[in-house]
Amino acid sequence: MIRRIGESPRADIRYTLRPGAYALLPRNGQLLLTHQEEPEPEVQLPGGGIDPGEPVIPALHREILEETGWHVAGLKRLGAFRRFTYMPEYDLWAEKICQVYWGRPTLCLGAPTEAGHTALWAAPEDAARLVGNDGDRMFIRDWCL
């Protein structure tokens, strides 16, 4: 059973299942995060949706590179959570299944390629305050503080 974080699902809404993968990426006492400007500014763990038929680890590598410009290594699964949320960029109510991994940022290849994203570094205690969802916050607190 995957722990639900955040709001309970509403009975009047049909949710679409959205699997995703995200990562805790520590380096020199800081965590690599991404700031997404649209549709609403939010700081989050790097990662995102897994395309149909796409394996999890390649999807996570792709998302991290797009959102931060970093290549990572040594990804190991820590756990998962699910949350029910509205995704305005897709006009979609989603049941997000969020798998969380631990990895090492190894090489910055340049700026993020995904529009509206900025890579940022934060101490774990600051990262726990900055991230925009309780699931990300829980994993930062459990694994980094």
Secondary structure, DSSP 8 states (H G I E B T S, - for coil): --EE-SS---TT---EEEEEEEEE-EETTEEEEEEE-SSS-EEE-SEEE--TT--HHHHHHHHHHHHHSEEEEEEEEEEEEEEEEEETTTTEEEEEEEEEEEEEEEEE-SS-SSTTEEEEEE-HHHHHHHBSSHHHHHHHHHHH-
